[in-house]
Amino acid sequence: MSERCFDAMECRPEDLHCAMSIHTRKITDSCRDKDCIEDLRVYLTKESQCILDAAQSAKVRSAELVYTAIDVSPVAFHRSHYTVDLTFYYKIIADAAVSPCRPAAICGLAMFGKRAVLCGENSGAHIFRSDAPGNSGGTLPTAVVEVLDPMVLGGKVCQVCGSEPCALTVPADVLAAFGEELVLGGDKQRLYVTLGQFSIIRLERPAQLIVPVLDYAIPTKECCADPGCAEDPCALFDKVPFPAEAFTPTGCDPDCCTDK
């Protein structure tokens, strides 16, 4: 073929080299969600809890999603549908007002669980892979969750009377992110946070497809070990347009600046 055709929708049949069988993942169902999570309890580290117990107030500074646990189970009496149970683990950082001069930083863990029901189709095939641990397979679809770090919408500190230790199961990797044991009881004050979270949940299954082949994808970019060596810095700077608007004074009526 004399010219390459990069858009399969615009190619003529004679431009296609051949058909190729590929293995990919088919999205069987998906959904998106916008959760406003109110008054999540924050389990502080020991040092942070001591600071909060002596503080007058606290303001939540940031929330970071550190881990998401995912569990997929078939829905009883509803073939082809599955429940996706999610548990989100957040690292919360706040500023406690211990003295009027300088707030003290505190951190802790907050958790939120939710469930979605999606169509995952039926499959009677057991899938085995040579690179899978234990070479095990199954018939459940794969759940994929895309989540943004949550927005902090609010926070508050509440007094506690006679709190008892609670049972809390947290993955070891999540606990390692705090580097200190969490306080599960005996606290005098507790921190609560309200978060806003955006997420996309989908179920996938392996699929074999036949696709038209235009050409093999050969990279055009040359490999570079140094992030700055791809292009000369001065040559890159030459492509940046001069920011004339940044030098123009603003905020006054243009008519007042004209000569009369």
C-alpha positions as CSV (number, residue, x, y, z in Angstrom):
1,M,0.0,0.0,0.0
2,S,1.4,3.4,-1.0
3,E,0.0,5.4,2.0
4,R,-0.6,4.4,5.5
5,C,-4.2,4.4,6.8
6,F,-4.4,5.1,10.5
7,D,-8.2,5.3,10.9
8,A,-9.9,1.9,10.4
9,M,-13.3,3.6,9.8
10,E,-11.9,5.5,6.8
11,C,-9.8,2.7,5.3
12,R,-10.6,0.9,2.1
13,P,-10.8,-2.9,2.4
14,E,-7.7,-3.2,0.2
15,D,-5.8,-1.1,2.7
16,L,-6.1,-3.7,5.4
17,H,-3.3,-6.2,5.6
18,C,-5.2,-9.0,7.3
19,A,-7.4,-10.0,10.2
20,M,-5.8,-10.8,13.5
21,S,-7.1,-12.6,16.6
22,I,-6.3,-10.8,19.9
23,H,-7.0,-11.4,23.5
24,T,-8.4,-8.6,25.5
25,R,-10.9,-7.8,28.3
26,K,-14.5,-7.1,27.5
27,I,-16.4,-4.6,29.7
28,T,-19.7,-6.4,30.5
29,D,-21.2,-3.6,32.7
30,S,-20.1,-0.4,34.4
31,C,-21.4,2.4,36.5
32,R,-20.3,5.7,38.0
33,D,-21.0,7.1,41.4
34,K,-20.8,10.4,43.3
35,D,-20.8,9.7,47.0
36,C,-21.1,12.2,49.8
37,I,-19.8,10.3,52.8
38,E,-20.8,12.1,56.0
39,D,-19.2,11.8,59.5
40,L,-16.7,9.1,58.9
41,R,-14.8,8.3,62.1
42,V,-11.1,8.8,61.9
43,Y,-9.0,6.2,63.8
44,L,-6.0,8.3,64.9
45,T,-2.5,7.0,65.7
46,K,-1.5,7.0,69.3
47,E,0.5,10.2,69.1
48,S,-2.2,11.9,67.2
49,Q,-4.9,10.8,69.6
50,C,-2.9,12.3,72.6
51,I,-2.7,15.6,70.7
52,L,-6.4,15.6,69.8
53,D,-7.5,14.8,73.4
54,A,-5.7,18.0,74.6
55,A,-6.9,20.1,71.6
56,Q,-9.7,22.6,71.5
57,S,-10.6,21.9,67.9
58,A,-9.2,20.5,64.6
59,K,-9.5,21.2,60.9
60,V,-9.1,18.5,58.3
61,R,-6.4,19.4,55.9
62,S,-6.4,16.5,53.3
63,A,-7.6,13.0,52.5
64,E,-5.7,10.5,50.5
65,L,-7.0,7.1,49.2
66,V,-4.4,4.6,50.1
67,Y,-6.1,1.3,49.3
68,T,-9.3,-0.3,48.0
69,A,-10.4,-3.8,48.9
70,I,-12.6,-5.5,46.2
71,D,-14.8,-8.6,46.6
72,V,-17.0,-10.0,43.8
73,S,-19.8,-12.5,44.5
74,P,-22.7,-13.9,42.4
75,V,-26.2,-12.6,43.1
76,A,-28.4,-15.4,44.3
77,F,-31.4,-16.2,42.0
78,H,-30.2,-13.6,39.5
79,R,-27.9,-15.3,37.0
80,S,-25.3,-13.2,35.2
81,H,-25.3,-10.5,37.9
82,Y,-22.7,-10.0,40.6
83,T,-22.2,-7.8,43.7
84,V,-19.0,-5.8,43.9
85,D,-18.3,-5.0,47.6
86,L,-15.7,-2.2,48.0
87,T,-13.9,-0.9,51.1
88,F,-12.0,2.3,50.7
89,Y,-9.2,3.2,53.1
90,Y,-8.3,6.9,53.5
91,K,-5.3,8.6,55.2
92,I,-6.7,11.7,56.9
93,I,-4.4,14.6,57.9
94,A,-5.7,17.4,60.1
95,D,-4.4,20.3,62.1
96,A,-5.3,20.3,65.8
97,A,-5.5,23.6,67.7
98,V,-3.4,22.8,70.8
99,S,-2.0,26.3,71.2
100,P,-3.0,29.6,69.5
101,C,0.4,30.0,68.0
102,R,1.0,26.8,66.0
103,P,-1.4,23.9,65.2
104,A,-0.2,20.4,65.5
105,A,-0.5,17.9,62.6
106,I,-2.4,14.7,63.3
107,C,-3.2,11.7,61.1
108,G,-5.5,8.7,61.1
109,L,-7.4,6.2,59.1
110,A,-11.0,6.5,57.8
111,M,-12.9,3.7,56.0
112,F,-16.0,3.6,53.8
113,G,-17.8,0.6,52.3
114,K,-20.2,0.5,49.4
115,R,-21.8,-2.1,47.1
116,A,-22.7,-2.1,43.4
117,V,-24.6,-4.8,41.4
118,L,-23.5,-5.2,37.8
119,C,-24.0,-7.6,35.0
120,G,-21.0,-9.8,34.6
121,E,-22.4,-12.4,32.1
122,N,-22.1,-16.1,32.5
123,S,-19.1,-18.2,31.8
124,G,-18.6,-21.9,32.3
125,A,-15.0,-21.9,31.4
126,H,-12.2,-22.1,34.0
127,I,-9.3,-20.0,33.0
128,F,-5.7,-21.0,33.8
129,R,-2.6,-19.0,33.2
130,S,1.0,-20.0,33.3
131,D,2.0,-16.8,35.1
132,A,-0.9,-16.8,37.7
133,P,0.0,-17.7,41.3
134,G,-0.9,-21.3,41.9
135,N,-2.1,-21.6,38.2
136,S,-5.6,-21.1,39.5
137,G,-8.7,-20.0,37.5
138,G,-12.3,-19.4,38.0
139,T,-15.6,-18.2,36.4
140,L,-16.0,-14.8,38.3
141,P,-15.6,-11.6,36.3
142,T,-12.9,-9.2,37.2
143,A,-13.9,-6.0,39.0
144,V,-12.0,-2.8,38.2
145,V,-12.5,0.4,40.3
146,E,-11.2,3.8,39.3
147,V,-11.3,6.4,42.1
148,L,-10.1,9.9,42.6
149,D,-8.7,11.1,45.9
150,P,-11.7,12.4,47.9
151,M,-12.6,16.0,48.4
152,V,-12.7,17.2,52.0
153,L,-16.2,18.7,52.7
154,G,-16.0,19.1,56.4
155,G,-14.8,17.8,59.8
156,K,-15.7,18.0,63.4
157,V,-14.4,16.9,66.9
158,C,-16.8,15.2,69.3
159,Q,-16.5,14.4,73.0
160,V,-16.6,10.7,73.9
161,C,-17.9,9.3,77.1
162,G,-16.8,5.8,78.2
163,S,-15.7,4.5,74.8
164,E,-14.9,0.8,74.5
165,P,-12.4,-0.7,72.1
166,C,-13.9,-1.7,68.8
167,A,-12.9,-4.6,66.5
168,L,-11.3,-3.3,63.3
169,T,-9.8,-5.4,60.6
170,V,-7.3,-3.4,58.5
171,P,-5.0,-4.8,55.8
172,A,-1.3,-4.9,56.8
173,D,-0.3,-2.7,53.9
174,V,-2.7,0.0,55.0
175,L,-1.4,-0.1,58.6
176,A,2.1,0.2,57.3
177,A,1.2,3.6,55.7
178,F,0.8,5.1,59.2
179,G,3.9,3.6,60.9
180,E,2.2,3.6,64.3
181,E,-0.6,1.7,66.0
182,L,-4.1,3.1,65.7
183,V,-6.2,3.9,68.7
184,L,-9.4,1.8,68.8
185,G,-10.8,2.8,72.2
186,G,-10.2,4.8,75.4
187,D,-10.2,8.1,73.5
188,K,-11.6,11.3,75.0
189,Q,-12.2,13.1,71.7
190,R,-12.9,11.8,68.2
191,L,-12.4,13.3,64.8
192,Y,-15.0,12.9,62.1
193,V,-14.7,13.8,58.5
194,T,-17.1,14.3,55.6
195,L,-15.8,13.4,52.1
196,G,-16.9,13.7,48.5
197,Q,-15.8,10.9,46.2
198,F,-16.1,10.1,42.5
199,S,-15.7,6.5,41.3
200,I,-16.2,4.3,38.3
201,I,-16.8,0.6,38.7
202,R,-16.8,-2.0,36.0
203,L,-16.8,-5.8,35.4
204,E,-14.6,-7.4,32.8
205,R,-14.2,-10.8,31.2
206,P,-11.5,-12.2,28.9
207,A,-12.5,-12.1,25.3
208,Q,-11.0,-13.1,22.0
209,L,-11.7,-10.7,19.1
210,I,-10.8,-10.6,15.4
211,V,-9.7,-7.2,14.4
212,P,-8.5,-5.7,11.1
213,V,-4.8,-5.1,10.9
214,L,-3.4,-1.9,9.3
215,D,0.2,-2.2,10.4
216,Y,2.3,-3.1,13.4
217,A,2.7,-0.2,15.9
218,I,6.3,0.9,15.8
219,P,7.2,3.7,18.2
220,T,8.4,6.9,16.6
221,K,9.8,8.4,19.8
222,E,13.5,7.6,20.6
223,C,14.3,6.2,24.0
224,C,15.9,8.7,26.4
225,A,17.3,8.0,29.9
226,D,17.2,11.6,31.0
227,P,13.8,13.3,31.2
228,G,15.3,16.5,29.8
229,C,17.2,15.1,26.9
230,A,14.2,14.5,24.6
231,E,14.5,18.1,23.4
232,D,16.9,21.0,23.8
233,P,15.6,23.3,26.7
234,C,16.1,26.5,24.6
235,A,14.4,24.9,21.6
236,L,11.5,24.0,23.9
237,F,11.4,27.5,25.3
238,D,11.3,29.0,21.8
239,K,8.0,27.3,21.2
240,V,6.3,29.0,24.2
241,P,4.3,32.1,23.1
242,F,5.3,35.4,24.7
243,P,2.7,36.0,27.6
244,A,1.9,39.6,26.6
245,E,-1.3,39.6,28.7
246,A,0.8,39.0,31.9
247,F,2.5,42.4,31.4
248,T,-0.8,44.3,30.7
249,P,-2.1,46.1,33.8
250,T,-5.7,45.2,34.6
251,G,-8.4,46.5,36.9
252,C,-9.0,50.0,35.6
253,D,-11.4,51.5,33.0
254,P,-9.5,51.7,29.7
255,D,-11.2,55.1,28.9
256,C,-9.5,56.7,31.9
257,C,-6.0,56.0,30.4
258,T,-6.6,57.8,27.1
259,D,-5.2,61.3,26.5
260,K,-7.8,64.0,26.2
